[in-house]
């Protein structure tokens, strides 16, 4: 068999980091880990190629070469997915699709030849067996939650690593919490299923042997879902490996805010080489936290929790949401004040949307409030339901948040607040040529060409004089800000009428 793996294009969003990546001459933030893992599950004698449309063009000859085109995608990639499927149909090449988009919405893709849904460890072997017998079915699905201890190491040889800013590794699947708006538990379940220490180290070793010497993102739904195993087995193994290799990787991940409650876990993560964690803050409004069942964020000083994590040497990136039924009209000012006070520089604020299958989606459907399909992008100024707050007021308030927190003055003030709290454990690492390139580009673009250049120079001089060891992250934050401002300008200019849907989804 000849198999072509295709990863569809992401739209230009806050999460794309498109404008920031240009500073380091990279094409995308992360490789398609799911497809690379599926590739490793297929028979070794099959020929395999991978095209990530985010870094290279998909040519007709690539499609013609293949017996099957395997596609995996998130909901936000749906437009690109449809274009890929259309091209495969026109050229007569059969398609096999799986991943989050198809698992929750496969009925919308009748033109796909074979749908391998759920978790590939369960459904992919059934497809391979039927294919060998010449009787492949159209749909393979299962609600089983397999253990992932036998999941193979991704087939890194299929990509050009130089095109990406970070590699990825999955240690666990699933999250112990049950937030109303989140579809993680729909896809991966409540119980965190984990790999063992040896397996995690083997995957780190595979990346090391492939020549990678930069960031590695643990893509887990909630890295600290199983604290006991993390502290007793995984982190000790990673610490030992990193020390033996002289810390070739800078690590990052996603975790819940209760990470701040465990000082020994914080210390071990930093010792293992973690320097960044994404946390779902969502809202400073207690009533909204109750509404969405964000129990881990309730009854705590969220700013103090963020600062504690920063004090241990971890940059906190935060997710925020407006549009809860319990949000008062003051929520927009409250979100701005919280973000500025917390020093969360990368503050991803989105409008509440209801992904299919979630408890929120079911509730809103029962209340007859769903108005359009879910786009998968909560930053695109669109709502897929009728909010309790006036829709125009909500969208205007959301735009005001974006315009404020990403304006040069407020953004650079937030970087200063972060630098004041941040206590990094500096580990000696080799300076990459692209990092020097980014530094020089930042001086030219941010220091001379951009309108808010005076704020850049103020931060640059402050960092140089007061926090010289933090200059690399200060420059990184400045570059991120450039990207956020470019995206913010696009979103803020979106007409309100384009944000409101009609017709029940």
C-alpha positions in Angstrom: 0.0 0.0 0.0 1.0 3.6 -0.6 -0.4 5.9 2.1 -0.4 9.7 2.0 -1.1 11.4 5.3 -2.5 14.9 4.9 -2.8 17.4 7.7 -5.2 20.2 6.7 -4.5 23.9 7.1 -5.2 25.9 10.3 -6.9 29.3 9.8 -5.0 32.4 10.9 -5.8 32.7 14.6 -4.2 33.7 17.9 -3.2 30.0 18.2 -1.4 29.9 14.8 1.4 32.2 15.9 1.9 32.9 12.2 3.4 36.3 12.6 5.7 35.3 15.5 6.9 32.2 13.6 8.3 34.5 10.8 10.8 35.9 13.3 12.4 32.4 13.6 11.8 31.3 10.0 9.5 28.5 11.0 6.2 27.4 9.2 4.2 26.0 12.1 4.2 25.6 15.8 3.7 21.8 16.1 3.7 18.8 13.8 0.6 16.5 13.3 1.3 14.2 16.2 -1.8 12.1 15.6 -1.0 11.3 12.0 2.6 10.5 12.9 1.4 8.1 15.5 -1.1 6.5 13.2 1.7 6.1 10.6 3.7 4.1 13.2 0.6 1.8 13.7 0.4 0.8 10.0 2.3 -2.2 8.5 6.0 -1.4 8.2 6.2 -2.5 4.6 3.7 0.1 3.4 5.1 3.2 1.7 4.3 6.4 3.6 4.4 10.1 2.9 3.1 13.0 4.9 2.1 16.5 3.7 1.3 19.1 6.4 -0.4 21.8 4.4 0.6 24.3 7.1 4.2 23.9 6.0 4.1 22.7 2.4 1.8 22.5 -0.7 -0.3 19.5 -1.4 0.3 18.6 -5.1 -2.0 16.6 -7.3 0.9 14.2 -8.0 1.1 13.4 -4.3 -2.6 12.5 -4.3 -2.3 10.4 -7.5 0.7 8.5 -5.9 -1.4 7.2 -3.0 -3.7 4.2 -2.7 -5.3 6.0 0.3 -5.2 9.5 1.7 -5.4 9.5 5.5 -6.8 12.8 6.9 -7.0 13.8 10.6 -8.1 17.2 11.8 -9.6 19.5 14.5 -12.9 21.2 14.0 -11.2 24.5 13.2 -9.6 22.9 10.1 -12.9 21.9 8.6 -12.8 24.2 5.5 -9.3 22.9 4.5 -10.5 19.4 5.1 -13.4 19.8 2.7 -11.0 21.1 0.0 -8.6 18.1 0.5 -11.5 15.6 0.2 -12.8 17.4 -2.9 -9.4 17.1 -4.6 -9.1 13.4 -3.7 -12.5 12.7 -5.1 -11.6 14.5 -8.4 -8.4 12.5 -8.7 -10.0 9.2 -7.8 -8.0 8.5 -4.6 -9.9 7.0 -1.7 -9.9 8.7 1.7 -9.6 7.5 5.3 -10.5 10.0 8.0 -10.3 10.2 11.8 -9.5 12.5 14.6 -11.6 15.0 16.7 -13.4 16.6 13.7 -14.7 13.3 12.3 -15.3 11.5 15.6 -17.8 14.2 16.7 -19.1 15.2 13.3 -18.6 12.3 10.8 -22.2 12.5 9.5 -21.3 15.8 7.8 -18.6 14.1 5.7 -20.6 11.6 3.6 -18.0 11.9 0.8 -15.3 10.2 2.9 -14.7 6.6 1.8 -13.7 5.2 5.2 -14.1 6.7 8.7 -11.9 5.4 11.4 -13.3 7.1 14.5 -12.6 7.1 18.2 -9.1 6.1 19.4 -6.9 4.5 16.7 -5.6 1.8 19.0 -9.0 0.3 18.9 -10.5 1.0 15.5 -7.5 1.2 13.1 -6.5 -2.5 13.5 -10.1 -3.5 12.4 -9.8 -1.4 9.3 -6.4 -2.8 8.4 -7.7 -6.4 8.9 -10.7 -5.8 6.7 -8.6 -4.0 4.1 -6.3 -7.0 3.9 -9.3 -9.3 3.4 -10.7 -6.9 0.7 -13.8 -6.0 2.5 -13.2 -2.6 4.3 -16.3 -1.1 5.9 -17.2 2.6 5.7 -17.4 3.4 9.4 -15.4 2.0 12.3 -16.3 3.4 15.7 -15.9 2.5 19.3 -16.4 4.1 22.7 -13.6 2.1 24.2 -10.9 3.9 26.2 -7.8 1.8 25.5 -4.7 1.9 27.7 -1.9 3.8 25.8 1.1 1.8 27.1 1.4 0.0 23.7 1.0 3.1 21.6 4.1 3.3 19.3 6.6 6.1 19.1 5.5 8.6 16.3 7.2 8.1 12.9 9.3 11.3 13.0 11.1 10.5 9.8 8.0 11.6 7.8 8.5 15.3 8.6 11.1 18.0 8.2 11.6 19.1 11.8 13.2 22.3 10.8 9.8 23.6 9.7 8.4 23.6 13.3 9.1 25.5 16.4 8.4 22.6 18.8 7.9 18.9 18.8 5.1 17.1 20.7 4.7 14.2 23.0 1.6 12.6 24.6 2.0 11.2 28.1 -1.7 10.9 29.0 -5.3 11.1 27.6 -8.3 12.2 29.6 -9.1 14.8 32.3 -10.6 14.2 35.8 -12.7 17.3 35.6 -16.1 17.9 34.0 -16.3 21.5 32.7 -19.7 22.0 30.9 -18.2 23.6 27.8 -15.3 21.2 27.2 -15.3 18.3 24.8 -12.1 16.6 26.1 -14.1 14.1 28.1 -16.3 13.4 25.1 -13.2 12.5 23.1 -10.8 11.1 25.7 -12.8 10.4 28.9 -12.6 11.3 32.5 -10.0 8.8 33.7 -6.4 9.9 32.8 -4.8 7.0 31.0 -1.0 7.2 31.0 2.2 5.9 29.5 4.9 4.6 31.8 8.2 6.3 32.6 10.2 4.0 30.2 7.9 4.7 27.3 8.0 8.5 27.9 11.8 8.4 28.0 11.9 6.2 24.9 9.9 8.9 23.0 12.2 11.6 24.3 15.2 9.5 23.2 13.6 9.0 19.7 13.3 12.8 19.3 16.9 13.2 20.5 18.2 10.7 18.1 16.3 12.4 15.3 18.5 15.5 15.9 15.9 17.6 17.7 17.3 20.1 20.3 14.6 22.5 21.2 11.1 22.7 22.7 8.9 19.6 23.4 5.2 20.2 24.2 3.5 17.5 26.3 0.1 17.7 24.6 -1.9 16.1 27.4 -5.4 17.3 28.2 -4.3 17.8 31.8 -0.7 16.9 32.5 -1.3 16.7 36.2 -4.5 14.5 36.0 -2.6 11.7 37.7 -0.3 13.5 40.2 0.8 10.4 42.0 2.2 8.6 38.9 3.6 11.9 37.7 5.6 12.5 40.9 6.6 8.9 41.6 7.4 7.6 38.1 7.3 10.0 35.2 9.0 13.2 36.4 11.9 11.3 38.1 12.5 9.4 34.8 12.4 12.6 32.8 14.7 14.5 35.2 17.2 11.6 35.1 17.2 11.6 31.3 17.4 15.4 30.9 20.3 15.6 33.3 22.1 12.8 31.6 21.7 14.5 28.2 22.4 18.0 29.6 18.9 19.3 29.1 18.5 19.2 25.3 14.8 19.9 25.5 12.8 22.8 27.0 9.4 21.4 28.0 5.9 22.9 28.1 2.4 21.5 28.8 -1.2 22.2 29.8 -2.5 21.8 33.4 -5.3 22.8 35.7 -4.8 25.7 38.2 -4.6 23.3 41.2 -1.0 22.8 40.1 -0.4 25.8 42.3 -1.4 23.8 45.3 1.4 21.3 45.0 4.8 22.8 45.6 6.7 19.5 45.3 5.1 18.9 41.9 6.0 22.5 40.8 9.6 21.9 41.8 9.9 18.6 40.0 8.4 20.0 36.8 10.9 22.8 36.8 13.8 20.4 37.6 12.6 18.3 34.6 13.0 21.3 32.3 9.4 22.7 32.1 9.3 26.4 31.7 5.7 27.0 30.4 2.2 25.8 31.3 -1.1 26.7 29.7 -3.9 27.0 32.3 -7.7 27.3 31.8 -8.5 30.3 34.0 -11.8 31.0 32.1 -13.2 33.8 34.3 -12.7 35.8 37.5 -16.5 35.7 38.0 -17.3 33.1 40.7 -20.9 32.7 39.5 -19.7 31.8 36.0 -17.3 29.2 37.4 -20.2 27.6 39.3 -22.3 27.7 36.1 -19.7 25.9 34.0 -18.7 23.5 36.8 -15.1 24.7 36.8 -14.7 23.4 40.4 -10.9 23.5 40.4 -10.9 27.3 39.9 -13.5 28.0 42.5 -13.0 29.4 46.0 -9.4 30.5 45.4 -7.4 33.6 44.7 -6.7 33.0 41.1 -4.2 35.8 40.8 -2.2 34.5 43.7 -2.2 30.9 42.2 -0.9 32.3 38.9 1.8 34.3 40.6 2.9 31.2 42.6 3.4 29.2 39.5 5.3 32.1 38.0 7.5 32.3 41.1 8.5 28.7 40.6 9.9 29.5 37.1 6.9 28.6 34.9 5.4 31.1 32.5 1.6 30.8 32.7 -0.3 31.1 29.5 -4.1 31.5 30.2 -7.3 30.7 28.5 -10.3 33.0 29.2 -14.0 33.0 28.2 -16.8 35.5 28.1 -20.4 34.8 27.3 -21.5 32.7 30.3 -25.1 33.1 31.3 -23.9 34.4 34.7 -21.6 37.0 33.2 -22.6 40.6 34.4 -22.1 43.6 32.2 -18.9 44.4 34.2 -17.3 41.1 33.0 -15.3 42.8 30.3 -13.6 45.2 32.7 -13.1 42.4 35.2 -11.4 40.2 32.6 -9.1 43.1 31.6 -8.2 43.9 35.2 -7.5 40.2 36.0 -5.3 39.7 33.0 -3.3 42.8 33.6 -2.9 42.1 37.3 -1.9 38.5 36.8 0.9 39.1 34.4 -0.5 36.5 32.0 1.1 37.8 28.8 -0.3 35.1 26.5 -3.9 35.6 27.4 -6.2 33.8 25.0 -9.6 35.3 25.4 -12.5 33.7 23.5 -16.3 33.9 23.2 -18.1 30.9 24.7 -19.2 28.4 22.2 -20.8 25.0 22.5 -19.0 22.1 20.9 -21.2 19.1 19.9 -21.5 16.4 22.5 -20.8 18.6 25.5 -23.2 19.1 28.4 -23.4 22.8 27.3 -24.5 21.8 23.8 -27.1 19.5 25.2 -28.4 22.2 27.6 -28.6 24.9 24.9 -30.3 22.5 22.5 -32.9 21.7 25.1 -33.4 25.5 25.7 -33.7 26.0 21.9 -30.7 28.4 21.9 -28.4 26.9 19.3 -28.2 29.0 16.2 -25.3 27.9 14.0 -22.7 25.2 13.5 -19.6 25.1 15.8 -16.5 26.5 14.1 -13.9 25.3 16.6 -12.4 28.7 16.8 -13.6 30.7 19.9 -11.6 33.7 18.8 -13.3 34.3 15.5 -16.0 36.7 16.9 -18.8 34.2 16.3 -21.4 32.6 18.5 -23.2 29.3 17.9 -25.9 30.0 20.5 -28.1 32.9 21.7 -26.5 34.3 24.9 -28.4 35.7 27.9 -26.5 39.0 27.4 -27.5 41.0 24.4 -25.4 39.5 21.5 -24.2 42.9 20.2 -23.2 44.0 23.7 -21.3 40.7 24.3 -19.4 41.0 21.0 -18.6 44.6 21.5 -17.4 43.9 25.0 -15.3 41.0 23.7 -13.7 43.2 21.0 -13.0 45.8 23.7 -11.1 43.2 25.7 -8.9 42.2 22.7 -8.3 45.8 21.7 -7.2 46.7 25.3 -5.0 43.7 26.3 -3.2 43.6 23.0 -2.6 47.3 22.6 1.1 48.0 22.9 0.8 50.0 26.2 -1.2 47.3 28.1 0.7 44.4 26.5 4.1 45.6 27.5 2.9 46.6 31.0 1.8 42.9 31.4 5.2 41.7 30.3 6.8 43.9 33.0 4.3 42.5 35.6 5.3 38.9 34.5 9.1 39.6 34.6 8.7 40.9 38.2 7.2 37.6 39.4 9.0 35.1 37.1 11.8 33.3 38.8 13.4 31.0 36.2 15.9 28.3 36.9 18.3 29.1 34.1 19.7 25.9 32.6 22.7 26.3 30.3 21.6 25.6 26.7 23.1 26.2 23.3 21.9 29.3 21.5 20.2 28.4 18.2 20.9 30.5 15.2 17.2 31.2 14.7 17.0 32.7 18.2 19.7 35.2 17.3 17.8 35.8 14.0 14.6 36.5 16.0 16.4 38.9 18.3 17.7 41.0 15.4 14.4 40.9 13.6 12.6 42.1 16.7 14.9 45.1 17.0 14.1 46.1 13.3 10.4 45.3 13.2 9.4 46.1 16.8 12.0 48.7 17.6 11.9 50.8 14.4 8.9 49.9 12.2 6.0 49.4 14.5 4.0 52.4 15.9 4.3 51.2 19.5 8.1 51.0 19.3 8.7 53.2 22.3 7.1 50.6 24.5 9.4 47.9 23.0 12.5 50.0 23.8 11.3 50.8 27.4 10.8 47.0 28.0 14.1 46.2 26.4 16.1 48.7 28.5 14.2 47.7 31.7 15.0 44.1 31.1 18.6 44.8 30.3 19.2 46.8 33.4 17.0 45.0 35.9 16.5 41.5 34.6 19.4 40.7 32.2 19.0 36.9 32.6 15.4 37.2 31.5 16.1 39.0 28.2 15.4 36.0 26.0 11.9 35.5 27.3 11.3 39.3 27.3 12.2 39.3 23.6 10.0 36.2 23.0 7.0 38.0 24.7 7.6 41.0 22.5 7.5 38.9 19.4 4.3 37.2 20.5 2.7 40.6 21.1 3.3 41.5 17.5 1.4 38.4 16.3 -1.4 39.0 18.8 -1.8 42.6 17.6 -2.0 41.5 13.9 -4.7 39.0 14.7 -6.6 41.3 17.0 -6.8 44.0 14.3 -8.5 41.4 12.0 -11.0 40.2 14.6 -11.9 43.6 16.0 -12.7 44.8 12.4 -15.2 41.9 11.9 -18.8 43.3 11.5 -21.2 42.2 14.2 -23.7 40.9 11.7 -21.1 38.3 10.5 -20.8 37.0 14.1 -24.5 36.1 14.6 -25.9 32.9 13.0 -29.3 31.9 12.0 -30.8 28.5 11.5 -30.7 25.7 14.1 -27.5 23.7 14.1 
